[in-house]
Amino acid sequence: MYNMKKWILIVAAALLCSCAGDREHILKVYNWSDYMDMSAVEEFEKWYEEQTGEPVHVIYQTFDVNETMLSKIEKGQEDFDVVCPSDYIIERMLRKDLLLPINHDFGETPDYIKEHLSPFIVSCFDKFEGGDKNANDYAVGYMWGTVGIIYNPKYVTDEEASTWDIFRNPKFEGKLFMKEDPRDVFSQITIFLHHDEIESGERTVDDVLHDSSDKAIAEVEEYLKEVKPLVAGWEADFGKDQMILERGWVSLNWSGDGVWARDQAAPQGVDLKFSFPKEGFTFFFDGWVIPKYAKNPKAASYWINFMNRPDIVIRNVEETGYVSCNAAPEVLEAFTDDSYEPIDVSYFFGPDATEVCTDPVLYPKRSDIERAGMQHDWGDRSQALIEMWGRVKGDNASSMTIIIIVGAIVLLAAAWFFTTASKRRRKSHRR
């Protein structure tokens, strides 16, 4: 037995040495869990060799927290070639000079990035705060979404769900779920608290979202402490399940989770809807970048290009349920659905897309998106946000929260096969 273990270690070491010595033919990808159609990995390897005449082997690893990924790259502990962080982390990586520019020299291979990336995404990445660097030179949008309200119209009217102030409505005590995400919660509440200034033109949504002052934090803290007694749970992933079971009537959540909850609830006779509050809301992005310590930036650039090939885009969207940043005609056609009323999504797909029948939760209409803004990295002010969040929630969970969590664990265990089998399950990687 000892000799067998010894030989296994020797073989493993030899393989690692072999890989290290042949690094130009290895692509190390670091992505969120369950965030793509994994069959595309092997397909990329074949496609890359066809396009370049060079072999490549993909080593695919996953992470669940932005900061975990960032820490490894900051310290130079890992030589990942391509990773997929969220918007505010991209800003942080740009300012810390942790990224390499994406090379668009693909020879005879089409540049799917420049051909098909949505003009809306490009304009948003132009606004990323990366010091003297433009994010579009260093990052390519992968998936995106919005923050809004999941609600049950059996108990909640459309008018009640049209405002963020629903979370202070005593009518819904014990039926409200708040996302366990200080950044997303702060952003929506601060927009609400300043909606009069936004409506009058005194400030814009972007102005408000840039305000991380002590005064802004104190205002949100006061509001959340008022809300706290009404909230049934501060949740990372179980809120949408409670909505499906009608144990919750209102949930601050992401659009992807809203669609998933709606689609899963319908066969059970539960009607769920999603609202973009009238005061405004935020949208978010995940994007592909090439870290500073990458050993194979060429293959990394080809990977990002491949991820923007329309057929791969469609497969990844269908597998994950998220919305791609890609606006190729094939993508528009794939997600056109005549069961929906036509809406204006020309901001995303171009001037011809003024009357498109598509899901307005995944692709908000122009009049909705014009009320939205993008969050940014708080930098040194992040600690102040975390401290405020701790003061609001306190050290001890409420009894209602404990009951909800225990109940959710039992129900999720019983429904394990159902939930894992669904390809439209959204993973909670925004926190």
C-alpha positions as CSV (number, residue, x, y, z in Angstrom):
1,M,0.0,0.0,0.0
2,Y,2.8,2.4,0.9
3,N,4.6,1.8,-2.4
4,M,1.4,2.4,-4.3
5,K,0.8,5.7,-2.6
6,K,4.4,6.6,-3.3
7,W,4.0,5.9,-7.0
8,I,0.8,7.9,-7.2
9,L,2.6,10.9,-5.7
10,I,5.5,10.5,-8.1
11,V,3.2,10.3,-11.1
12,A,1.2,13.3,-9.9
13,A,4.4,15.3,-9.4
14,A,5.6,14.3,-12.9
15,L,2.3,15.4,-14.4
16,L,2.5,18.8,-12.6
17,C,6.0,19.3,-13.8
18,S,5.0,18.4,-17.4
19,C,2.1,20.9,-17.2
20,A,4.3,23.6,-15.9
21,G,6.9,23.1,-18.6
22,D,4.2,23.1,-21.3
23,R,2.3,26.1,-20.0
24,E,1.9,27.8,-23.5
25,H,-0.5,24.9,-24.3
26,I,-2.6,25.2,-21.1
27,L,-5.4,27.7,-20.5
28,K,-6.4,28.1,-16.9
29,V,-10.0,29.4,-16.5
30,Y,-11.5,30.6,-13.2
31,N,-15.3,31.1,-13.3
32,W,-18.3,31.0,-11.1
33,S,-19.9,27.7,-10.3
34,D,-22.6,26.5,-12.7
35,Y,-22.0,29.5,-15.0
36,M,-21.7,27.9,-18.5
37,D,-22.4,24.9,-20.6
38,M,-19.4,22.7,-19.7
39,S,-19.5,20.9,-23.0
40,A,-18.2,24.1,-24.6
41,V,-14.8,23.6,-22.8
42,E,-13.9,20.6,-25.0
43,E,-15.3,22.3,-28.0
44,F,-13.1,25.3,-27.4
45,E,-10.0,23.1,-27.3
46,K,-10.8,21.8,-30.8
47,W,-11.8,25.1,-32.1
48,Y,-8.7,26.8,-30.8
49,E,-6.4,24.3,-32.5
50,E,-8.4,24.7,-35.8
51,Q,-8.0,28.5,-35.6
52,T,-4.4,28.7,-34.5
53,G,-2.8,25.3,-35.4
54,E,-1.8,25.0,-31.7
55,P,-3.1,22.6,-29.2
56,V,-4.5,23.8,-25.9
57,H,-5.8,22.0,-22.8
58,V,-8.3,23.9,-20.5
59,I,-7.9,23.6,-16.7
60,Y,-11.3,24.8,-15.4
61,Q,-11.7,25.9,-11.8
62,T,-14.6,27.6,-10.0
63,F,-15.1,30.2,-7.2
64,D,-18.1,31.4,-5.2
65,V,-17.0,34.7,-3.8
66,N,-15.5,37.6,-5.8
67,E,-13.1,38.5,-3.0
68,T,-11.7,35.0,-2.8
69,M,-10.8,35.1,-6.5
70,L,-9.3,38.6,-6.2
71,S,-7.2,37.7,-3.2
72,K,-5.5,34.9,-5.1
73,I,-4.7,37.1,-8.0
74,E,-3.6,40.1,-5.9
75,K,-1.0,37.9,-4.1
76,G,0.1,36.3,-7.3
77,Q,-0.7,32.9,-5.8
78,E,-2.4,31.6,-9.0
79,D,-1.5,32.2,-12.7
80,F,-5.1,32.1,-14.0
81,D,-5.3,33.1,-17.6
82,V,-8.9,34.2,-17.7
83,V,-11.4,34.9,-14.9
84,C,-15.0,36.3,-14.6
85,P,-15.4,38.8,-11.8
86,S,-18.3,41.1,-11.1
87,D,-18.4,44.8,-12.1
88,Y,-17.1,46.4,-8.9
89,I,-14.2,43.9,-8.8
90,I,-13.3,44.7,-12.4
91,E,-13.0,48.4,-11.3
92,R,-10.8,47.4,-8.4
93,M,-8.6,45.2,-10.6
94,L,-8.2,48.0,-13.1
95,R,-7.2,50.6,-10.5
96,K,-4.7,48.1,-8.9
97,D,-3.2,47.4,-12.4
98,L,-4.0,43.7,-12.1
99,L,-5.3,43.2,-15.7
100,L,-3.8,42.8,-19.2
101,P,-5.4,44.3,-22.3
102,I,-7.4,41.9,-24.4
103,N,-5.8,41.2,-27.8
104,H,-8.2,41.4,-30.7
105,D,-5.7,40.1,-33.3
106,F,-7.5,36.8,-34.2
107,G,-6.0,36.4,-37.6
108,E,-8.6,34.8,-40.0
109,T,-11.0,34.2,-37.1
110,P,-13.9,36.6,-36.8
111,D,-13.9,39.0,-33.9
112,Y,-17.2,38.0,-32.3
113,I,-16.6,40.5,-29.4
114,K,-16.6,43.6,-31.6
115,E,-19.2,42.2,-33.9
116,H,-21.8,41.3,-31.3
117,L,-21.2,42.9,-27.9
118,S,-24.3,45.1,-27.1
119,P,-23.8,48.8,-27.4
120,F,-25.5,49.2,-24.0
121,I,-22.8,47.0,-22.4
122,V,-20.0,48.9,-24.1
123,S,-21.4,52.3,-23.0
124,C,-21.7,51.0,-19.4
125,F,-18.1,49.6,-19.4
126,D,-17.0,53.1,-20.6
127,K,-18.3,54.3,-17.2
128,F,-16.3,51.9,-15.1
129,E,-13.9,53.7,-12.8
130,G,-10.6,52.2,-13.6
131,G,-8.3,55.1,-13.2
132,D,-6.7,56.0,-16.5
133,K,-7.8,52.7,-18.1
134,N,-11.0,52.1,-20.1
135,A,-12.7,48.9,-19.0
136,N,-13.6,48.0,-22.6
137,D,-9.9,47.5,-23.3
138,Y,-9.5,45.1,-20.4
139,A,-12.9,43.4,-19.9
140,V,-15.7,41.9,-22.0
141,G,-19.2,41.6,-20.5
142,Y,-20.4,38.0,-20.1
143,M,-23.8,38.1,-18.3
144,W,-25.9,40.9,-16.7
145,G,-29.0,41.5,-14.7
146,T,-31.0,43.9,-12.6
147,V,-32.3,44.2,-9.0
148,G,-36.0,44.5,-8.4
149,I,-39.0,43.1,-6.4
150,I,-40.4,39.6,-6.7
151,Y,-44.0,39.7,-5.4
152,N,-47.2,37.6,-5.3
153,P,-50.1,39.5,-6.8
154,K,-52.5,37.4,-4.8
155,Y,-51.5,39.4,-1.7
156,V,-49.7,42.4,-3.2
157,T,-51.1,45.0,-5.7
158,D,-49.0,46.2,-8.6
159,E,-49.1,49.7,-7.1
160,E,-47.8,48.4,-3.7
161,A,-45.0,46.6,-5.5
162,S,-44.1,49.7,-7.6
163,T,-42.0,51.3,-4.9
164,W,-39.1,50.3,-2.6
165,D,-41.1,51.7,0.3
166,I,-43.1,48.5,0.3
167,F,-40.6,47.2,2.8
168,R,-41.9,49.7,5.4
169,N,-45.5,48.6,4.8
170,P,-46.8,47.0,8.1
171,K,-49.4,45.1,6.0
172,F,-46.6,42.7,4.9
173,E,-45.0,42.1,8.3
174,G,-43.4,38.6,8.4
175,K,-43.8,38.2,4.6
176,L,-40.9,40.3,3.4
177,F,-37.5,38.9,2.4
178,M,-34.4,41.1,2.1
179,K,-31.4,40.1,0.1
180,E,-28.3,39.3,2.2
181,D,-26.2,41.7,0.2
182,P,-25.3,45.0,1.6
183,R,-24.2,46.5,-1.7
184,D,-27.4,45.7,-3.5
185,V,-29.7,46.6,-0.6
186,F,-27.9,49.9,0.1
187,S,-28.1,50.9,-3.6
188,Q,-31.9,50.4,-3.9
189,I,-32.7,52.1,-0.6
190,T,-30.5,55.1,-1.2
191,I,-32.2,55.6,-4.6
192,F,-35.6,55.5,-2.9
193,L,-34.5,58.0,-0.2
194,H,-33.4,60.5,-2.8
195,H,-36.1,59.9,-5.4
196,D,-37.5,63.4,-5.1
197,E,-34.1,64.9,-5.9
198,I,-33.8,62.5,-8.9
199,E,-37.3,63.2,-10.2
200,S,-36.7,67.0,-10.0
201,G,-33.4,66.7,-11.9
202,E,-31.4,68.0,-9.0
203,R,-29.5,64.7,-8.9
204,T,-29.2,61.6,-11.2
205,V,-29.4,58.0,-10.2
206,D,-25.6,57.7,-10.9
207,D,-24.9,60.7,-8.6
208,V,-26.8,59.0,-5.8
209,L,-25.1,55.7,-6.3
210,H,-21.7,57.4,-6.1
211,D,-22.5,58.8,-2.7
212,S,-20.8,56.7,0.0
213,S,-20.6,59.5,2.6
214,D,-21.3,59.0,6.3
215,K,-24.6,60.9,5.8
216,A,-25.8,58.6,3.0
217,I,-24.9,55.5,5.0
218,A,-26.6,56.8,8.1
219,E,-29.8,57.5,6.1
220,V,-29.9,54.0,4.8
221,E,-29.1,52.5,8.2
222,E,-32.0,54.4,9.8
223,Y,-34.4,53.1,7.1
224,L,-33.2,49.5,7.4
225,K,-33.6,49.6,11.2
226,E,-37.2,50.7,10.7
227,V,-37.7,47.8,8.2
228,K,-36.0,45.2,10.3
229,P,-38.9,44.2,12.5
230,L,-41.1,43.5,9.4
231,V,-38.5,41.3,7.6
232,A,-39.0,37.6,7.8
233,G,-35.5,36.8,6.6
234,W,-32.2,38.2,5.3
235,E,-31.4,35.6,2.7
236,A,-28.7,34.6,0.3
237,D,-30.6,32.0,-1.7
238,F,-33.7,30.7,0.0
239,G,-36.0,33.7,-0.4
240,K,-37.2,32.7,-3.9
241,D,-38.1,29.2,-2.5
242,Q,-40.2,30.9,0.2
243,M,-41.9,32.9,-2.5
244,I,-42.8,29.8,-4.4
245,L,-44.3,28.2,-1.3
246,E,-46.3,31.5,-0.6
247,R,-44.5,31.8,2.7
248,G,-43.2,35.1,1.4
249,W,-45.1,37.7,-0.5
250,V,-42.3,40.2,-1.3
251,S,-38.6,39.7,-2.0
252,L,-35.8,42.2,-2.9
253,N,-34.0,40.1,-5.5
254,W,-32.2,39.7,-8.8
255,S,-34.0,39.5,-12.1
256,G,-32.6,36.1,-12.8
257,D,-33.9,34.7,-9.6
258,G,-37.2,36.4,-10.3
259,V,-37.6,34.6,-13.6
260,W,-36.6,31.3,-12.1
261,A,-39.0,31.7,-9.2
262,R,-41.8,32.7,-11.6
263,D,-41.2,29.7,-13.9
264,Q,-41.0,27.2,-11.0
265,A,-44.1,28.6,-9.2
266,A,-46.4,28.5,-12.3
267,P,-46.8,24.7,-12.5
268,Q,-47.8,24.8,-8.8
269,G,-50.5,27.3,-9.4
270,V,-48.6,30.2,-7.8
271,D,-48.4,33.4,-9.7
272,L,-45.3,35.5,-9.2
273,K,-44.4,38.8,-10.8
274,F,-41.3,41.0,-10.9
275,S,-41.3,44.8,-10.5
276,F,-38.8,47.5,-11.4
277,P,-39.7,50.2,-8.7
278,K,-40.6,53.6,-10.0
279,E,-37.9,55.4,-8.0
280,G,-35.1,53.6,-9.9
281,F,-32.9,50.4,-9.5
282,T,-29.5,49.0,-10.4
283,F,-28.1,46.7,-12.9
284,F,-25.0,44.6,-12.6
285,F,-22.4,42.7,-14.8
286,D,-20.0,39.9,-14.8
287,G,-17.2,40.0,-17.4
288,W,-14.2,38.2,-18.7
289,V,-10.7,39.6,-17.9
290,I,-7.1,38.5,-18.2
291,P,-5.1,38.8,-15.0
292,K,-1.7,40.4,-14.8
293,Y,0.0,37.0,-14.0
294,A,-1.6,35.1,-16.9
295,K,0.8,32.7,-18.6
296,N,-1.3,32.3,-21.8
297,P,-2.9,35.6,-22.7
298,K,-3.3,34.6,-26.3
299,A,-5.5,31.6,-25.6
300,A,-7.3,33.7,-23.0
301,S,-8.2,36.3,-25.7
302,Y,-9.4,33.5,-27.9
303,W,-11.5,32.1,-25.1
304,I,-13.3,35.4,-24.6
305,N,-13.9,35.6,-28.3
306,F,-15.2,32.1,-28.4
307,M,-17.6,32.9,-25.5
308,N,-19.1,35.6,-27.8
309,R,-19.7,33.2,-30.7
310,P,-23.5,33.4,-31.0
311,D,-24.2,29.6,-30.8
312,I,-22.0,29.4,-27.6
313,V,-23.8,32.4,-26.2
314,I,-27.2,30.8,-26.7
315,R,-26.1,27.6,-25.1
316,N,-24.6,29.3,-22.1
317,V,-27.8,31.4,-21.5
318,E,-30.0,28.3,-21.8
319,E,-27.8,26.4,-19.4
320,T,-27.5,29.1,-16.8
321,G,-30.6,31.1,-17.1
322,Y,-28.7,34.4,-17.0
323,V,-28.8,37.1,-19.7
324,S,-25.8,37.5,-22.0
325,C,-24.1,40.8,-22.8
326,N,-24.1,39.6,-26.4
327,A,-26.5,41.2,-28.9
328,A,-26.0,39.1,-32.0
329,P,-29.1,38.8,-34.3
330,E,-29.1,35.0,-33.5
331,V,-29.4,35.8,-29.8
332,L,-32.3,38.2,-30.4
333,E,-34.0,35.6,-32.5
334,A,-33.4,32.8,-29.9
335,F,-35.0,34.8,-27.1
336,T,-37.9,36.3,-29.0
337,D,-41.2,34.9,-27.6
338,D,-44.6,35.9,-29.2
339,S,-46.3,35.2,-25.8
340,Y,-45.0,38.6,-24.6
341,E,-46.2,42.0,-25.7
342,P,-43.7,43.9,-27.9
343,I,-41.3,46.3,-26.1
344,D,-38.5,48.7,-27.0
345,V,-35.1,47.0,-26.4
346,S,-33.3,49.0,-29.0
347,Y,-30.8,50.3,-26.3
348,F,-29.5,46.7,-26.2
349,F,-30.0,45.1,-29.6
350,G,-29.8,48.2,-31.8
351,P,-32.2,50.7,-33.6
352,D,-34.3,48.0,-35.3
353,A,-35.3,46.4,-31.9
354,T,-38.1,48.9,-31.0
355,E,-40.9,46.3,-31.0
356,V,-39.6,43.0,-29.8
357,C,-41.6,40.3,-28.1
358,T,-39.3,39.2,-25.3
359,D,-39.3,38.6,-21.5
360,P,-39.4,42.2,-20.0
361,V,-37.8,40.9,-16.8
362,L,-34.7,39.6,-18.5
363,Y,-34.6,42.5,-21.1
364,P,-36.2,45.5,-19.4
365,K,-37.9,47.9,-21.8
366,R,-36.1,51.2,-22.6
367,S,-38.3,53.3,-20.3
368,D,-37.4,51.0,-17.4
369,I,-33.7,50.9,-18.0
370,E,-33.6,54.7,-18.3
371,R,-34.4,54.8,-14.5
372,A,-31.5,52.4,-13.7
373,G,-27.9,53.0,-12.7
374,M,-24.7,51.0,-12.1
375,Q,-23.0,50.3,-8.8
376,H,-19.3,51.0,-8.4
377,D,-16.5,49.8,-6.2
378,W,-16.6,51.6,-2.8
379,G,-12.8,51.3,-2.4
380,D,-11.7,52.3,1.1
381,R,-15.4,53.1,2.0
382,S,-16.3,49.4,1.8
383,Q,-15.6,48.8,5.4
384,A,-18.0,51.6,6.4
385,L,-20.7,49.8,4.5
386,I,-19.9,46.4,6.1
387,E,-20.0,48.0,9.6
388,M,-23.4,49.6,8.9
389,W,-24.7,46.3,7.7
390,G,-23.5,44.6,10.9
391,R,-25.2,47.3,13.0
392,V,-28.5,46.8,11.2
393,K,-28.6,43.0,11.4
394,G,-27.0,42.7,14.9
395,D,-25.2,39.6,16.1
396,N,-28.3,37.4,16.6
397,A,-30.8,36.3,14.1
398,S,-34.4,36.8,14.9
399,S,-36.6,33.8,15.8
400,M,-38.5,34.2,12.6
401,T,-35.3,34.1,10.6
402,I,-34.2,30.9,12.4
403,I,-37.6,29.3,11.8
404,I,-37.4,30.2,8.1
405,I,-33.8,28.9,7.7
406,V,-34.7,25.6,9.4
407,G,-37.8,25.2,7.3
408,A,-35.9,26.1,4.2
409,I,-33.3,23.4,4.9
410,V,-36.0,20.8,5.3
411,L,-37.8,21.8,2.2
412,L,-34.7,22.1,0.1
413,A,-33.5,18.7,1.2
414,A,-36.9,17.2,0.2
415,A,-36.9,19.0,-3.1
416,W,-33.2,18.4,-3.9
417,F,-33.7,16.5,-7.1
418,F,-36.3,19.0,-8.3
419,T,-34.1,22.0,-7.8
420,T,-30.9,20.6,-9.1
421,A,-32.5,19.2,-12.2
422,S,-33.7,22.6,-13.3
423,K,-31.5,24.3,-15.8
424,R,-33.0,27.6,-14.9
425,R,-31.8,27.7,-11.4
426,R,-30.0,30.9,-10.6
427,K,-26.9,30.8,-8.4
428,S,-26.5,33.5,-5.8
429,H,-23.0,34.8,-6.7
430,R,-23.7,38.5,-6.3
431,R,-23.0,38.6,-2.6
